Amino acid sequence: MVITALFIAIGIVLPLAFHTVPNAGRVFLPIHIPVFMCGLVCGFPYGLLCGLIVPPLASLFTGMPPLPILPAMIFELAAYGAATGLLISYLPVKNLYIKIYVSLVASMLFGRVFFGIMNALLFSAGSYSFGAWLTAAFVTALPGIVVQIVVIPVVIVALSKTKLVEIK
């Protein structure tokens, strides 16, 4: 629980550095990083919890994400945390690097699809197009996706090697 709380705190503070630059939050996705890491390190229930808690707390304390997109982000980040936690725990792969990368990339895809479905059906019903989803989830976010794929596995493996965390 303490590590989850640390990831929640990071999820509130890390985006502050990015939001000093206009649109950097949508481009670099800093709020996603601690949620993915929490799912990978702490597992399903804590990753889910982190994804549910970070967006509303960050919005309350920093104003980001803004209220109109907050509900969709809660669902998206909850999906990321839950999926990474489940995949890292149950993926039958022995190699830690491969297990982390597969869990991360599959979770990224699942969360983005889930985000699109939630927007199309609930949050922006009737006004959310495939093009809008594709642009928001992949085109605008491409730098953030690259950062996540490069940085998260390196940090998780480093934490694992130092025995600060145990990846199952």
Phi and psi in degrees as a GROMACS rama.xvg file:
@    title "Ramachandran Plot"
@    xaxis  label "Phi"
@    yaxis  label "Psi"
@TYPE xy
-66.2918  -41.2269  VAL-2
-66.4943  -38.1401  ILE-3
-61.7797  -43.5738  THR-4
-61.3048  -37.3704  ALA-5
-63.6525  -43.9262  LEU-6
-65.0683  -36.4407  PHE-7
-62.3845  -45.1796  ILE-8
-61.752  -42.4427  ALA-9
-62.7967  -38.2149  ILE-10
-64.1561  -23.6122  GLY-11
-86.9821  -40.2528  ILE-12
-84.4934  -43.2177  VAL-13
-55.619  -44.6871  LEU-14
-62.5749  -22.9773  PRO-15
-57.9088  -38.3129  LEU-16
-65.5305  -31.58  ALA-17
-85.2083  -30.8532  PHE-18
-76.9654  0.933664  HIS-19
-75.4726  -18.6857  THR-20
-105.327  127.785  VAL-21
-55.8727  133.19  PRO-22
67.3329  5.32684  ASN-23
-66.6075  -29.004  ALA-24
-63.3463  -42.4474  GLY-25
-73.1072  -25.2826  ARG-26
-86.4674  -44.7024  VAL-27
-100.897  -10.6599  PHE-28
51.1483  48.8558  LEU-29
-65.5097  -25.9602  PRO-30
-71.029  -21.2792  ILE-31
-73.6009  -35.1172  HIS-32
-56.4623  -52.7454  ILE-33
-66.4478  -27.8743  PRO-34
-70.283  -45.1542  VAL-35
-58.8355  -45.0535  PHE-36
-64.1512  -39.4718  MET-37
-62.1422  -45.6437  CYS-38
-59.8106  -42.0821  GLY-39
-68.4945  -38.9866  LEU-40
-86.7068  -42.2038  VAL-41
-101.607  -15.929  CYS-42
94.6618  -177.418  GLY-43
-55.4778  -59.2056  PHE-44
-64.8073  -35.9295  PRO-45
-75.7992  -36.2648  TYR-46
-63.3028  -43.2633  GLY-47
-60.6201  -47.7267  LEU-48
-60.4824  -44.8081  LEU-49
-59.3157  -45.3067  CYS-50
-64.6263  -31.2608  GLY-51
-77.1685  -33.092  LEU-52
-89.8555  -38.0381  ILE-53
-58.0943  -51.3968  VAL-54
-59.4301  -48.1133  PRO-55
-66.6615  -36.4152  PRO-56
-67.2326  -43.1966  LEU-57
-62.514  -41.2348  ALA-58
-64.2735  -41.903  SER-59
-63.968  -45.4551  LEU-60
-85.618  -28.9942  PHE-61
-122.778  -13.0728  THR-62
84.3561  0.322853  GLY-63
-126.717  130.967  MET-64
-71.3879  152.129  PRO-65
-66.5457  154.568  PRO-66
-53.686  -38.5711  LEU-67
-61.5922  -30.9023  PRO-68
-103.692  -1.16422  ILE-69
-57.3929  -49.7055  LEU-70
-58.7515  -42.8178  PRO-71
-65.0465  -37.9251  ALA-72
-68.6886  -34.5663  MET-73
-59.8956  -47.1793  ILE-74
-65.4849  -42.3123  PHE-75
-62.1893  -49.6085  GLU-76
-69.6974  -33.879  LEU-77
-62.4273  -40.1188  ALA-78
-64.2408  -41.6319  ALA-79
-60.973  -50.2765  TYR-80
-62.5578  -43.8705  GLY-81
-65.4975  -46.7382  ALA-82
-64.9082  -44.5107  ALA-83
-64.3046  -39.5304  THR-84
-63.1984  -42.9468  GLY-85
-68.0282  -46.6325  LEU-86
-65.1689  -44.1851  LEU-87
-64.6157  -30.1313  ILE-88
-80.2561  -35.3469  SER-89
-114.398  -3.56169  TYR-90
-69.7145  121.858  LEU-91
-81.767  62.9868  PRO-92
-126.421  133.747  VAL-93
-85.6154  -37.006  LYS-94
-69.3747  119.586  ASN-95
-61.2992  -43.3151  LEU-96
-59.3533  -48.9206  TYR-97
-64.0388  -42.804  ILE-98
-60.3183  -43.0104  LYS-99
-66.8444  -48.1111  ILE-100
-62.4841  -45.2906  TYR-101
-64.0288  -45.2736  VAL-102
-60.2402  -44.5211  SER-103
-66.3679  -51.7996  LEU-104
-65.7797  -43.1111  VAL-105
-62.7365  -39.6899  ALA-106
-66.5954  -38.9565  SER-107
-61.7007  -43.8169  MET-108
-66.8418  -46.6154  LEU-109
-58.8462  -47.5718  PHE-110
-62.5165  -38.4358  GLY-111
-69.8565  -39.7191  ARG-112
-64.9286  -44.6788  VAL-113
-59.9712  -42.7334  PHE-114
-58.779  -44.8223  PHE-115
-64.518  -43.2169  GLY-116
-64.0231  -45.0247  ILE-117
-62.364  -41.0202  MET-118
-66.2362  -42.9945  ASN-119
-67.3745  -36.1592  ALA-120
-94.9874  -34.1949  LEU-121
-116.858  -57.244  LEU-122
-82.8949  -32.9258  PHE-123
-132.199  37.0789  SER-124
-51.9165  128.776  ALA-125
87.3289  -18.6091  GLY-126
-119.48  4.19147  SER-127
-106.034  118.852  TYR-128
-105.079  166.194  SER-129
-60.7127  -39.3312  PHE-130
-64.0842  -40.8844  GLY-131
-63.3954  -42.7716  ALA-132
-64.1387  -47.5084  TRP-133
-59.3993  -43.7243  LEU-134
-64.8515  -48.9668  THR-135
-68.7164  -42.7982  ALA-136
-80.2883  -27.2037  ALA-137
-127.882  -45.7736  PHE-138
-72.0044  -59.8622  VAL-139
-62.6507  -37.3757  THR-140
-84.9299  0.944787  ALA-141
-53.8918  -45.1961  LEU-142
-60.4468  -39.396  PRO-143
-66.5299  -38.5731  GLY-144
-61.8558  -44.1234  ILE-145
-62.7662  -44.8692  VAL-146
-58.7302  -44.6264  VAL-147
-62.1293  -45.0697  GLN-148
-67.5006  -32.2188  ILE-149
-84.7897  -47.4669  VAL-150
-81.0001  -46.5241  VAL-151
-59.2829  -51.1918  ILE-152
-60.1866  -38.8411  PRO-153
-61.9377  -45.0561  VAL-154
-66.5029  -43.6299  VAL-155
-64.2451  -44.844  ILE-156
-64.1678  -41.5877  VAL-157
-61.8388  -44.6219  ALA-158
-62.5776  -38.0605  LEU-159
-66.7166  -43.0385  SER-160
-66.4895  -30.2336  LYS-161
-83.4426  -1.85283  THR-162
68.1136  16.5351  LYS-163
-72.4156  -29.5489  LEU-164
-136.984  158.584  VAL-165
-119.355  121.453  GLU-166
-96.8559  127.511  ILE-167
